[in-house]
Amino acid sequence: MHKPFTRFAKPALLKGAAVAAGLALATTSCAATSDDVSSGGSGDETVRMAVNGWVGYEASAAVLTHLLENEMGVDVEQKQIDEQPSWQGLNDDDLDVIVENWGHEDLMKQYGPEGNGTVVDGGSTGNVGTLGWYLPQYLVDEHPELKTWKGVKENTDLFKTPESGDKGEFLAADPAFVTQDQGMINHFDMDLKIVHAGSEAAQISEMRKRYENEEPYLAYFYEPQWLHNHLDMVHVEFPEYTEGCAENEDDVSCGYPEYDLNKIFRKGFAEEDSPAYRMLKNWNWSNADQDKVATMIADKGMSAEEAAKSWAEDNKDVWQEWIPENA
């Protein structure tokens, strides 16, 4: 999902090949049909919202959709799409908003004020994003040296699996997440092989199974993420991120940066300054808020709509401030 150079990614980042797929969007219309969308922009008839492939993003999108539709009478058309193609969708006037962006300075340079000028920064979501390598606490209790990359390097045999062969396994999620992990493995000369679970949900299922059995695992993971409320995990320490340390994706000499997650708007949508735009601009909540909704979706079996409604009913004091006057 997430990262600063050509990527991210949750989760930071995605592979460039997906851009071409940009507008073969898998569309989930919450209230509107394509006939509701005018060719000159959506205004308040329909807000076209990108929904990227991790449950934290889905939680944010669900709450915003619920409030737009039920408190403001604005239709929302959710479009399931990967990170980088979302930016192409804004550029091509097929989307209005990305509600959780992890970095992507390269894409802002391409589509923002210094590039095409078709997208604008929508300000912070209030969420602080952390990416990195995670281990279960019980493993670190047994091997305290694993708290740092040096300890991981010395103990890669702990993570061997049938899928990783003679190397230690580094468990990743969706191969579409554009991450810097291989570059870190290369730079620090670690005997690790990246094994993709296939999706965020599949990775979480595998992590929970191993945690329950107190088996070793080393995984790419992130915060905000509801699973941290259930599994006690340790973030492996790497050299701190500095400007340029991840520029070469094959040779990354640092850990991930911390992200102030933000919204990205289609410029025309922002310039219309509609009540829907102002609500999305005002939206600001915490990692704990997002995790509450994500837990209801991913762990409690609720639909995104049900989870959003439940959270909204319990947190009116939070979201009332997002609704613009006279909306």
Phi and psi restraints in degrees (value plus and minus 20) as a CYANA .aco file:
   2 HIS   PHI    -187.7  -147.7
   2 HIS   PSI     108.1   148.1
   3 LYS   PHI     155.1   195.1
   3 LYS   PSI     146.4   186.4
   4 PRO   PHI    -105.1   -65.1
   4 PRO   PSI     -53.6   -13.6
   5 PHE   PHI     -99.5   -59.5
   5 PHE   PSI    -134.6   -94.6
   6 THR   PHI     -95.7   -55.7
   6 THR   PSI     -20.2    19.8
   7 ARG   PHI    -133.9   -93.9
   7 ARG   PSI    -160.1  -120.1
   8 PHE   PHI     -51.4   -11.4
   8 PHE   PSI    -191.7  -151.7
   9 ALA   PHI     -97.2   -57.2
   9 ALA   PSI     116.2   156.2
  10 LYS   PHI     -73.6   -33.6
  10 LYS   PSI    -145.1  -105.1
  13 LEU   PHI    -186.2  -146.2
  13 LEU   PSI     145.7   185.7
  14 LEU   PHI    -155.7  -115.7
  14 LEU   PSI     140.4   180.4
  15 LYS   PHI    -102.7   -62.7
  15 LYS   PSI     123.0   163.0
  16 GLY   PHI     -79.8   -39.8
  16 GLY   PSI     -46.1    -6.1
  17 ALA   PHI     -79.9   -39.9
  17 ALA   PSI     -43.9    -3.9
  18 ALA   PHI     -90.6   -50.6
  18 ALA   PSI     -37.5     2.5
  19 VAL   PHI     -81.1   -41.1
  19 VAL   PSI     -59.2   -19.2
  20 ALA   PHI     -82.6   -42.6
  20 ALA   PSI     -47.7    -7.7
  21 ALA   PHI    -101.3   -61.3
  21 ALA   PSI     -21.5    18.5
  22 GLY   PHI     -57.0   -17.0
  22 GLY   PSI     -70.4   -30.4
  23 LEU   PHI    -130.8   -90.8
  23 LEU   PSI      -1.0    39.0
  24 ALA   PHI    -107.0   -67.0
  24 ALA   PSI      41.1    81.1
  25 LEU   PHI     -97.9   -57.9
  25 LEU   PSI     116.4   156.4
  26 ALA   PHI    -104.1   -64.1
  26 ALA   PSI      88.6   128.6
  27 THR   PHI    -119.2   -79.2
  27 THR   PSI     112.2   152.2
  28 THR   PHI    -136.4   -96.4
  28 THR   PSI      85.9   125.9
  29 SER   PHI    -108.0   -68.0
  29 SER   PSI     102.1   142.1
  30 CYS   PHI    -101.9   -61.9
  30 CYS   PSI     -46.0    -6.0
  31 ALA   PHI    -173.6  -133.6
  31 ALA   PSI     -38.1     1.9
  32 ALA   PHI    -136.9   -96.9
  32 ALA   PSI     141.6   181.6
  33 THR   PHI    -129.2   -89.2
  33 THR   PSI     149.5   189.5
  34 SER   PHI     -82.8   -42.8
  34 SER   PSI     -43.6    -3.6
  35 ASP   PHI     -88.1   -48.1
  35 ASP   PSI     -38.4     1.6
  36 ASP   PHI     -97.9   -57.9
  36 ASP   PSI     -34.1     5.9
  37 VAL   PHI    -115.7   -75.7
  37 VAL   PSI      99.0   139.0
  38 SER   PHI     -99.0   -59.0
  38 SER   PSI     133.9   173.9
  39 SER   PHI     -89.5   -49.5
  39 SER   PSI     -38.4     1.6
  40 GLY   PHI    -115.0   -75.0
  40 GLY   PSI      -6.0    34.0
  41 GLY   PHI      97.8   137.8
  41 GLY   PSI     139.3   179.3
  42 SER   PHI    -110.6   -70.6
  42 SER   PSI     -44.5    -4.5
  43 GLY   PHI      32.1    72.1
  43 GLY   PSI    -155.9  -115.9
  44 ASP   PHI    -120.9   -80.9
  44 ASP   PSI     -17.2    22.8
  45 GLU   PHI     -86.7   -46.7
  45 GLU   PSI     -66.5   -26.5
  46 THR   PHI    -170.1  -130.1
  46 THR   PSI     110.4   150.4
  47 VAL   PHI    -118.7   -78.7
  47 VAL   PSI     102.9   142.9
  48 ARG   PHI    -117.0   -77.0
  48 ARG   PSI      90.2   130.2
  49 MET   PHI    -131.9   -91.9
  49 MET   PSI     103.8   143.8
  50 ALA   PHI     -88.6   -48.6
  50 ALA   PSI     120.6   160.6
  51 VAL   PHI    -147.3  -107.3
  51 VAL   PSI      86.7   126.7
  52 ASN   PHI    -104.0   -64.0
  52 ASN   PSI     147.3   187.3
  53 GLY   PHI    -107.8   -67.8
  53 GLY   PSI      29.2    69.2
  54 TRP   PHI    -162.7  -122.7
  54 TRP   PSI     132.9   172.9
  55 VAL   PHI     -88.7   -48.7
  55 VAL   PSI     -48.0    -8.0
  56 GLY   PHI     -82.4   -42.4
  56 GLY   PSI     -62.8   -22.8
  57 TYR   PHI     -83.6   -43.6
  57 TYR   PSI     -64.6   -24.6
  58 GLU   PHI     -78.7   -38.7
  58 GLU   PSI     -57.8   -17.8
  59 ALA   PHI     -83.8   -43.8
  59 ALA   PSI     -65.8   -25.8
  60 SER   PHI     -81.8   -41.8
  60 SER   PSI     -67.2   -27.2
  61 ALA   PHI     -82.0   -42.0
  61 ALA   PSI     -57.5   -17.5
  62 ALA   PHI     -85.5   -45.5
  62 ALA   PSI     -63.8   -23.8
  63 VAL   PHI     -86.5   -46.5
  63 VAL   PSI     -63.9   -23.9
  64 LEU   PHI     -84.3   -44.3
  64 LEU   PSI     -60.7   -20.7
  65 THR   PHI     -82.1   -42.1
  65 THR   PSI     -65.2   -25.2
  66 HIS   PHI     -78.1   -38.1
  66 HIS   PSI     -65.6   -25.6
  67 LEU   PHI     -90.8   -50.8
  67 LEU   PSI     -61.6   -21.6
  68 LEU   PHI     -80.9   -40.9
  68 LEU   PSI     -63.9   -23.9
  69 GLU   PHI     -98.5   -58.5
  69 GLU   PSI     -60.0   -20.0
  70 ASN   PHI    -115.9   -75.9
  70 ASN   PSI     -44.2    -4.2
  71 GLU   PHI    -123.7   -83.7
  71 GLU   PSI     -42.1    -2.1
  72 MET   PHI    -143.3  -103.3
  72 MET   PSI     -26.6    13.4
  73 GLY   PHI      48.3    88.3
  73 GLY   PSI       8.2    48.2
  74 VAL   PHI    -125.4   -85.4
  74 VAL   PSI     108.7   148.7
  75 ASP   PHI     -93.1   -53.1
  75 ASP   PSI     125.3   165.3
  76 VAL   PHI    -145.8  -105.8
  76 VAL   PSI     111.2   151.2
  77 GLU   PHI    -130.5   -90.5
  77 GLU   PSI      85.9   125.9
  78 GLN   PHI    -103.2   -63.2
  78 GLN   PSI     116.1   156.1
  79 LYS   PHI    -144.0  -104.0
  79 LYS   PSI      94.5   134.5
  80 GLN   PHI     -92.8   -52.8
  80 GLN   PSI      98.9   138.9
  81 ILE   PHI    -179.8  -139.8
  81 ILE   PSI     130.1   170.1
  82 ASP   PHI     -94.3   -54.3
  82 ASP   PSI     151.8   191.8
  83 GLU   PHI     -80.7   -40.7
  83 GLU   PSI     -80.8   -40.8
  84 GLN   PHI     -83.3   -43.3
  84 GLN   PSI     -62.4   -22.4
  85 PRO   PHI     -81.5   -41.5
  85 PRO   PSI     -43.0    -3.0
  86 SER   PHI     -80.9   -40.9
  86 SER   PSI     -61.0   -21.0
  87 TRP   PHI     -84.7   -44.7
  87 TRP   PSI     -60.3   -20.3
  88 GLN   PHI     -81.4   -41.4
  88 GLN   PSI     -57.5   -17.5
  89 GLY   PHI     -83.6   -43.6
  89 GLY   PSI     -59.7   -19.7
  90 LEU   PHI     -83.7   -43.7
  90 LEU   PSI     -64.5   -24.5
  91 ASN   PHI     -80.0   -40.0
  91 ASN   PSI     -58.2   -18.2
  92 ASP   PHI    -110.5   -70.5
  92 ASP   PSI     -11.5    28.5
  93 ASP   PHI      42.7    82.7
  93 ASP   PSI      14.1    54.1
  94 ASP   PHI    -127.6   -87.6
  94 ASP   PSI     -29.9    10.1
  95 LEU   PHI    -158.4  -118.4
  95 LEU   PSI     138.0   178.0
  96 ASP   PHI    -131.4   -91.4
  96 ASP   PSI     -48.6    -8.6
  97 VAL   PHI    -174.4  -134.4
  97 VAL   PSI     119.3   159.3
  98 ILE   PHI    -125.4   -85.4
  98 ILE   PSI     102.4   142.4
  99 VAL   PHI    -115.6   -75.6
  99 VAL   PSI     -26.5    13.5
 100 GLU   PHI    -168.3  -128.3
 100 GLU   PSI      80.8   120.8
 101 ASN   PHI    -125.5   -85.5
 101 ASN   PSI     111.8   151.8
 102 TRP   PHI    -127.8   -87.8
 102 TRP   PSI      66.4   106.4
 103 GLY   PHI      58.3    98.3
 103 GLY   PSI    -128.3   -88.3
 104 HIS   PHI      35.2    75.2
 104 HIS   PSI      28.0    68.0
 105 GLU   PHI     -79.4   -39.4
 105 GLU   PSI     -53.0   -13.0
 106 ASP   PHI     -84.0   -44.0
 106 ASP   PSI     -59.2   -19.2
 107 LEU   PHI     -94.0   -54.0
 107 LEU   PSI     -54.8   -14.8
 108 MET   PHI     -84.8   -44.8
 108 MET   PSI     -58.0   -18.0
 109 LYS   PHI     -85.4   -45.4
 109 LYS   PSI     -55.8   -15.8
 110 GLN   PHI     -94.6   -54.6
 110 GLN   PSI     -62.4   -22.4
 111 TYR   PHI    -128.0   -88.0
 111 TYR   PSI     -33.0     7.0
 112 GLY   PHI    -103.3   -63.3
 112 GLY   PSI    -182.2  -142.2
 113 PRO   PHI     -77.5   -37.5
 113 PRO   PSI     -49.4    -9.4
 114 GLU   PHI    -105.5   -65.5
 114 GLU   PSI     -27.3    12.7
 115 GLY   PHI    -139.3   -99.3
 115 GLY   PSI    -139.3   -99.3
 116 ASN   PHI     -89.1   -49.1
 116 ASN   PSI     -42.5    -2.5
 117 GLY   PHI      51.9    91.9
 117 GLY   PSI       7.2    47.2
 118 THR   PHI    -121.3   -81.3
 118 THR   PSI     -28.6    11.4
 119 VAL   PHI    -151.3  -111.3
 119 VAL   PSI     136.3   176.3
 120 VAL   PHI    -155.2  -115.2
 120 VAL   PSI     131.7   171.7
 121 ASP   PHI     -90.1   -50.1
 121 ASP   PSI     108.5   148.5
 122 GLY   PHI    -117.7   -77.7
 122 GLY   PSI     -13.5    26.5
 123 GLY   PHI      68.6   108.6
 123 GLY   PSI     151.2   191.2
 124 SER   PHI     -87.4   -47.4
 124 SER   PSI     126.9   166.9
 125 THR   PHI    -105.5   -65.5
 125 THR   PSI     -33.0     7.0
 126 GLY   PHI      74.7   114.7
 126 GLY   PSI     -33.1     6.9
 127 ASN   PHI    -106.7   -66.7
 127 ASN   PSI     119.3   159.3
 128 VAL   PHI    -125.0   -85.0
 128 VAL   PSI     101.9   141.9
 129 GLY   PHI    -119.6   -79.6
 129 GLY   PSI     110.5   150.5
 130 THR   PHI    -145.2  -105.2
 130 THR   PSI     110.4   150.4
 131 LEU   PHI    -139.5   -99.5
 131 LEU   PSI     136.2   176.2
 132 GLY   PHI     142.2   182.2
 132 GLY   PSI    -183.8  -143.8
 133 TRP   PHI    -122.1   -82.1
 133 TRP   PSI     112.5   152.5
 134 TYR   PHI    -146.7  -106.7
 134 TYR   PSI     125.6   165.6
 135 LEU   PHI    -149.1  -109.1
 135 LEU   PSI     133.5   173.5
 136 PRO   PHI     -91.3   -51.3
 136 PRO   PSI     123.8   163.8
 137 GLN   PHI     -79.3   -39.3
 137 GLN   PSI     -57.2   -17.2
 138 TYR   PHI     -81.9   -41.9
 138 TYR   PSI     -50.5   -10.5
 139 LEU   PHI     -93.4   -53.4
 139 LEU   PSI     -58.8   -18.8
 140 VAL   PHI     -89.4   -49.4
 140 VAL   PSI     -52.7   -12.7
 141 ASP   PHI     -80.5   -40.5
 141 ASP   PSI     -56.2   -16.2
 142 GLU   PHI    -101.7   -61.7
 142 GLU   PSI     -53.0   -13.0
 143 HIS   PHI    -151.7  -111.7
 143 HIS   PSI      60.0   100.0
 144 PRO   PHI     -77.5   -37.5
 144 PRO   PSI     -45.3    -5.3
 145 GLU   PHI     -85.2   -45.2
 145 GLU   PSI     -36.6     3.4
 146 LEU   PHI     -90.7   -50.7
 146 LEU   PSI     -25.5    14.5
 147 LYS   PHI     -83.8   -43.8
 147 LYS   PSI     -42.8    -2.8
 148 THR   PHI    -140.2  -100.2
 148 THR   PSI     142.9   182.9
 149 TRP   PHI     -81.5   -41.5
 149 TRP   PSI     -51.9   -11.9
 150 LYS   PHI     -83.7   -43.7
 150 LYS   PSI     -61.2   -21.2
 151 GLY   PHI     -87.4   -47.4
 151 GLY   PSI     -57.0   -17.0
 152 VAL   PHI     -83.3   -43.3
 152 VAL   PSI     -64.2   -24.2
 153 LYS   PHI     -79.5   -39.5
 153 LYS   PSI     -57.0   -17.0
 154 GLU   PHI     -99.0   -59.0
 154 GLU   PSI     -29.7    10.3
 155 ASN   PHI    -151.2  -111.2
 155 ASN   PSI      11.8    51.8
 156 THR   PHI     -82.9   -42.9
 156 THR   PSI     -43.2    -3.2
 157 ASP   PHI     -81.0   -41.0
 157 ASP   PSI     -45.7    -5.7
 158 LEU   PHI     -80.6   -40.6
 158 LEU   PSI     -45.1    -5.1
 159 PHE   PHI    -125.3   -85.3
 159 PHE   PSI      -8.5    31.5
 160 LYS   PHI     -85.1   -45.1
 160 LYS   PSI     117.6   157.6
 161 THR   PHI    -157.6  -117.6
 161 THR   PSI     147.0   187.0
 162 PRO   PHI     -76.6   -36.6
 162 PRO   PSI     -52.2   -12.2
 163 GLU   PHI     -93.5   -53.5
 163 GLU   PSI     -46.7    -6.7
 164 SER   PHI    -117.7   -77.7
 164 SER   PSI     -26.0    14.0
 165 GLY   PHI      46.7    86.7
 165 GLY   PSI    -149.6  -109.6
 166 ASP   PHI    -106.4   -66.4
 166 ASP   PSI     -14.7    25.3
 167 LYS   PHI    -127.4   -87.4
 167 LYS   PSI     143.7   183.7
 168 GLY   PHI     -94.7   -54.7
 168 GLY   PSI     127.0   167.0
 169 GLU   PHI    -107.4   -67.4
 169 GLU   PSI     111.9   151.9
 170 PHE   PHI    -128.5   -88.5
 170 PHE   PSI      91.4   131.4
 171 LEU   PHI    -104.7   -64.7
 171 LEU   PSI      99.1   139.1
 172 ALA   PHI    -135.6   -95.6
 172 ALA   PSI     155.5   195.5
 173 ALA   PHI    -122.8   -82.8
 173 ALA   PSI    -125.7   -85.7
 174 ASP   PHI    -105.4   -65.4
 174 ASP   PSI     106.5   146.5
 175 PRO   PHI     -82.5   -42.5
 175 PRO   PSI     -32.8     7.2
 176 ALA   PHI     -97.4   -57.4
 176 ALA   PSI     -38.2     1.8
 177 PHE   PHI     -88.1   -48.1
 177 PHE   PSI     102.5   142.5
 178 VAL   PHI    -110.8   -70.8
 178 VAL   PSI      85.6   125.6
 179 THR   PHI    -136.3   -96.3
 179 THR   PSI     154.2   194.2
 180 GLN   PHI    -128.0   -88.0
 180 GLN   PSI      -5.4    34.6
 181 ASP   PHI     -83.8   -43.8
 181 ASP   PSI     -62.0   -22.0
 182 GLN   PHI     -83.5   -43.5
 182 GLN   PSI     -57.9   -17.9
 183 GLY   PHI     -83.7   -43.7
 183 GLY   PSI     -55.9   -15.9
 184 MET   PHI     -89.3   -49.3
 184 MET   PSI     -63.2   -23.2
 185 ILE   PHI     -78.7   -38.7
 185 ILE   PSI     -63.0   -23.0
 186 ASN   PHI     -84.6   -44.6
 186 ASN   PSI     -70.1   -30.1
 187 HIS   PHI     -83.0   -43.0
 187 HIS   PSI     -63.5   -23.5
 188 PHE   PHI    -110.7   -70.7
 188 PHE   PSI     -12.6    27.4
 189 ASP   PHI      32.0    72.0
 189 ASP   PSI      36.9    76.9
 190 MET   PHI    -120.5   -80.5
 190 MET   PSI     121.0   161.0
 191 ASP   PHI    -105.6   -65.6
 191 ASP   PSI      47.1    87.1
 192 LEU   PHI    -147.0  -107.0
 192 LEU   PSI     128.6   168.6
 193 LYS   PHI    -142.5  -102.5
 193 LYS   PSI     109.4   149.4
 194 ILE   PHI     -96.6   -56.6
 194 ILE   PSI     105.9   145.9
 195 VAL   PHI    -139.7   -99.7
 195 VAL   PSI      99.9   139.9
 196 HIS   PHI    -109.5   -69.5
 196 HIS   PSI     109.8   149.8
 197 ALA   PHI     -92.9   -52.9
 197 ALA   PSI     -46.2    -6.2
 198 GLY   PHI      95.7   135.7
 198 GLY   PSI     -48.5    -8.5
 199 SER   PHI    -182.6  -142.6
 199 SER   PSI     146.8   186.8
 200 GLU   PHI     -79.6   -39.6
 200 GLU   PSI     -65.5   -25.5
 201 ALA   PHI     -81.9   -41.9
 201 ALA   PSI     -61.0   -21.0
 202 ALA   PHI     -87.4   -47.4
 202 ALA   PSI     -58.9   -18.9
 203 GLN   PHI     -84.1   -44.1
 203 GLN   PSI     -64.9   -24.9
 204 ILE   PHI     -81.6   -41.6
 204 ILE   PSI     -61.2   -21.2
 205 SER   PHI     -79.9   -39.9
 205 SER   PSI     -63.1   -23.1
 206 GLU   PHI     -87.7   -47.7
 206 GLU   PSI     -60.7   -20.7
 207 MET   PHI     -84.3   -44.3
 207 MET   PSI     -62.1   -22.1
 208 ARG   PHI     -85.3   -45.3
 208 ARG   PSI     -58.8   -18.8
 209 LYS   PHI     -83.4   -43.4
 209 LYS   PSI     -66.0   -26.0
 210 ARG   PHI     -88.7   -48.7
 210 ARG   PSI     -57.4   -17.4
 211 TYR   PHI     -83.0   -43.0
 211 TYR   PSI     -63.9   -23.9
 212 GLU   PHI     -80.3   -40.3
 212 GLU   PSI     -54.8   -14.8
 213 ASN   PHI    -112.8   -72.8
 213 ASN   PSI     -16.0    24.0
 214 GLU   PHI      33.6    73.6
 214 GLU   PSI      23.6    63.6
 215 GLU   PHI    -113.7   -73.7
 215 GLU   PSI     134.0   174.0
 216 PRO   PHI     -89.1   -49.1
 216 PRO   PSI     125.7   165.7
 217 TYR   PHI    -177.2  -137.2
 217 TYR   PSI     133.0   173.0
 218 LEU   PHI    -150.7  -110.7
 218 LEU   PSI     103.1   143.1
 219 ALA   PHI    -159.1  -119.1
 219 ALA   PSI     127.0   167.0
 220 TYR   PHI     -92.7   -52.7
 220 TYR   PSI     109.0   149.0
 221 PHE   PHI    -173.9  -133.9
 221 PHE   PSI    -192.3  -152.3
 222 TYR   PHI    -183.1  -143.1
 222 TYR   PSI     148.6   188.6
 223 GLU   PHI    -156.5  -116.5
 223 GLU   PSI     123.2   163.2
 224 PRO   PHI     -89.6   -49.6
 224 PRO   PSI     123.4   163.4
 225 GLN   PHI    -183.0  -143.0
 225 GLN   PSI     103.3   143.3
 226 TRP   PHI     -80.1   -40.1
 226 TRP   PSI     -45.5    -5.5
 227 LEU   PHI     -83.9   -43.9
 227 LEU   PSI     -44.4    -4.4
 228 HIS   PHI     -83.8   -43.8
 228 HIS   PSI     -39.4     0.6
 229 ASN   PHI     -96.9   -56.9
 229 ASN   PSI     -30.0    10.0
 230 HIS   PHI    -137.5   -97.5
 230 HIS   PSI     -51.4   -11.4
 231 LEU   PHI    -136.5   -96.5
 231 LEU   PSI     112.2   152.2
 232 ASP   PHI    -107.2   -67.2
 232 ASP   PSI      88.2   128.2
 233 MET   PHI    -145.0  -105.0
 233 MET   PSI     136.2   176.2
 234 VAL   PHI    -134.5   -94.5
 234 VAL   PSI     113.8   153.8
 235 HIS   PHI    -106.4   -66.4
 235 HIS   PSI      97.7   137.7
 236 VAL   PHI     -87.2   -47.2
 236 VAL   PSI     115.3   155.3
 237 GLU   PHI    -104.9   -64.9
 237 GLU   PSI     109.3   149.3
 238 PHE   PHI    -143.7  -103.7
 238 PHE   PSI     147.0   187.0
 239 PRO   PHI     -73.1   -33.1
 239 PRO   PSI     120.3   160.3
 240 GLU   PHI     -81.7   -41.7
 240 GLU   PSI     123.8   163.8
 241 TYR   PHI     -83.9   -43.9
 241 TYR   PSI     111.8   151.8
 242 THR   PHI    -152.4  -112.4
 242 THR   PSI     139.1   179.1
 243 GLU   PHI     -74.6   -34.6
 243 GLU   PSI     104.6   144.6
 244 GLY   PHI      71.7   111.7
 244 GLY   PSI     -30.1     9.9
 245 CYS   PHI     -90.5   -50.5
 245 CYS   PSI     -38.5     1.5
 246 ALA   PHI    -134.3   -94.3
 246 ALA   PSI      -2.7    37.3
 247 GLU   PHI     -84.1   -44.1
 247 GLU   PSI     -61.3   -21.3
 248 ASN   PHI    -111.1   -71.1
 248 ASN   PSI      87.0   127.0
 249 GLU   PHI     -84.1   -44.1
 249 GLU   PSI     -36.7     3.3
 250 ASP   PHI    -111.5   -71.5
 250 ASP   PSI     -26.1    13.9
 251 ASP   PHI    -169.0  -129.0
 251 ASP   PSI      67.0   107.0
 252 VAL   PHI    -127.9   -87.9
 252 VAL   PSI      98.7   138.7
 253 SER   PHI    -118.7   -78.7
 253 SER   PSI      -2.1    37.9
 254 CYS   PHI    -171.0  -131.0
 254 CYS   PSI     151.6   191.6
 255 GLY   PHI    -101.7   -61.7
 255 GLY   PSI    -193.5  -153.5
 256 TYR   PHI     -98.3   -58.3
 256 TYR   PSI     131.9   171.9
 257 PRO   PHI     -96.7   -56.7
 257 PRO   PSI     146.9   186.9
 258 GLU   PHI    -110.4   -70.4
 258 GLU   PSI     121.3   161.3
 259 TYR   PHI    -132.9   -92.9
 259 TYR   PSI     113.0   153.0
 260 ASP   PHI    -109.8   -69.8
 260 ASP   PSI      77.6   117.6
 261 LEU   PHI     -83.5   -43.5
 261 LEU   PSI     120.8   160.8
 262 ASN   PHI    -157.3  -117.3
 262 ASN   PSI     150.8   190.8
 263 LYS   PHI    -120.2   -80.2
 263 LYS   PSI     130.5   170.5
 264 ILE   PHI    -145.0  -105.0
 264 ILE   PSI     107.6   147.6
 265 PHE   PHI    -131.3   -91.3
 265 PHE   PSI     127.5   167.5
 266 ARG   PHI     -83.2   -43.2
 266 ARG   PSI     112.9   152.9
 267 LYS   PHI     -77.3   -37.3
 267 LYS   PSI     -62.8   -22.8
 268 GLY   PHI     -83.1   -43.1
 268 GLY   PSI     -57.2   -17.2
 269 PHE   PHI     -83.5   -43.5
 269 PHE   PSI     -63.7   -23.7
 270 ALA   PHI     -85.0   -45.0
 270 ALA   PSI     -60.5   -20.5
 271 GLU   PHI     -87.8   -47.8
 271 GLU   PSI     -47.8    -7.8
 272 GLU   PHI     -85.4   -45.4
 272 GLU   PSI     -45.5    -5.5
 273 ASP   PHI      32.1    72.1
 273 ASP   PSI      23.2    63.2
 274 SER   PHI     -94.5   -54.5
 274 SER   PSI     145.3   185.3
 275 PRO   PHI     -76.8   -36.8
 275 PRO   PSI     -56.9   -16.9
 276 ALA   PHI     -83.3   -43.3
 276 ALA   PSI     -64.2   -24.2
 277 TYR   PHI     -80.7   -40.7
 277 TYR   PSI     -64.4   -24.4
 278 ARG   PHI     -86.0   -46.0
 278 ARG   PSI     -55.0   -15.0
 279 MET   PHI     -84.0   -44.0
 279 MET   PSI     -66.7   -26.7
 280 LEU   PHI     -83.3   -43.3
 280 LEU   PSI     -56.6   -16.6
 281 LYS   PHI     -85.3   -45.3
 281 LYS   PSI     -58.9   -18.9
 282 ASN   PHI     -93.8   -53.8
 282 ASN   PSI     -45.2    -5.2
 283 TRP   PHI     -76.0   -36.0
 283 TRP   PSI     108.6   148.6
 284 ASN   PHI    -179.1  -139.1
 284 ASN   PSI      97.8   137.8
 285 TRP   PHI    -160.6  -120.6
 285 TRP   PSI    -198.8  -158.8
 286 SER   PHI    -120.8   -80.8
 286 SER   PSI     146.9   186.9
 287 ASN   PHI     -78.1   -38.1
 287 ASN   PSI     -58.2   -18.2
 288 ALA   PHI     -83.9   -43.9
 288 ALA   PSI     -58.9   -18.9
 289 ASP   PHI     -81.0   -41.0
 289 ASP   PSI     -68.6   -28.6
 290 GLN   PHI     -82.6   -42.6
 290 GLN   PSI     -62.7   -22.7
 291 ASP   PHI     -83.3   -43.3
 291 ASP   PSI     -54.0   -14.0
 292 LYS   PHI     -80.8   -40.8
 292 LYS   PSI     -66.4   -26.4
 293 VAL   PHI     -90.1   -50.1
 293 VAL   PSI     -62.0   -22.0
 294 ALA   PHI     -82.9   -42.9
 294 ALA   PSI     -57.2   -17.2
 295 THR   PHI     -83.4   -43.4
 295 THR   PSI     -62.5   -22.5
 296 MET   PHI     -81.4   -41.4
 296 MET   PSI     -56.7   -16.7
 297 ILE   PHI     -95.8   -55.8
 297 ILE   PSI     -73.4   -33.4
 298 ALA   PHI    -105.8   -65.8
 298 ALA   PSI     -47.5    -7.5
 299 ASP   PHI    -131.3   -91.3
 299 ASP   PSI     -47.3    -7.3
 300 LYS   PHI    -120.3   -80.3
 300 LYS   PSI     -25.4    14.6
 301 GLY   PHI      57.1    97.1
 301 GLY   PSI      -4.0    36.0
 302 MET   PHI    -103.2   -63.2
 302 MET   PSI     131.9   171.9
 303 SER   PHI     -89.6   -49.6
 303 SER   PSI     140.0   180.0
 304 ALA   PHI     -79.4   -39.4
 304 ALA   PSI     -59.0   -19.0
 305 GLU   PHI     -85.3   -45.3
 305 GLU   PSI     -63.4   -23.4
 306 GLU   PHI     -84.5   -44.5
 306 GLU   PSI     -62.0   -22.0
 307 ALA   PHI     -84.4   -44.4
 307 ALA   PSI     -63.2   -23.2
 308 ALA   PHI     -83.0   -43.0
 308 ALA   PSI     -62.7   -22.7
 309 LYS   PHI     -83.3   -43.3
 309 LYS   PSI     -62.9   -22.9
 310 SER   PHI     -81.7   -41.7
 310 SER   PSI     -66.3   -26.3
 311 TRP   PHI     -83.2   -43.2
 311 TRP   PSI     -63.2   -23.2
 312 ALA   PHI     -82.4   -42.4
 312 ALA   PSI     -59.1   -19.1
 313 GLU   PHI     -84.6   -44.6
 313 GLU   PSI     -52.1   -12.1
 314 ASP   PHI    -112.7   -72.7
 314 ASP   PSI     -28.1    11.9
 315 ASN   PHI    -154.3  -114.3
 315 ASN   PSI      18.2    58.2
 316 LYS   PHI     -78.5   -38.5
 316 LYS   PSI     -53.8   -13.8
 317 ASP   PHI     -85.0   -45.0
 317 ASP   PSI     -44.3    -4.3
 318 VAL   PHI    -100.1   -60.1
 318 VAL   PSI     -72.0   -32.0
 319 TRP   PHI    -104.3   -64.3
 319 TRP   PSI     -36.9     3.1
 320 GLN   PHI     -77.6   -37.6
 320 GLN   PSI     -53.3   -13.3
 321 GLU   PHI     -90.2   -50.2
 321 GLU   PSI     -36.9     3.1
 322 TRP   PHI    -100.1   -60.1
 322 TRP   PSI     -46.3    -6.3
 323 ILE   PHI     -95.1   -55.1
 323 ILE   PSI     100.6   140.6
 324 PRO   PHI     -89.1   -49.1
 324 PRO   PSI     134.5   174.5
 325 GLU   PHI     -81.9   -41.9
 325 GLU   PSI     126.8   166.8
 326 ASN   PHI      42.5    82.5
 326 ASN   PSI       1.2    41.2
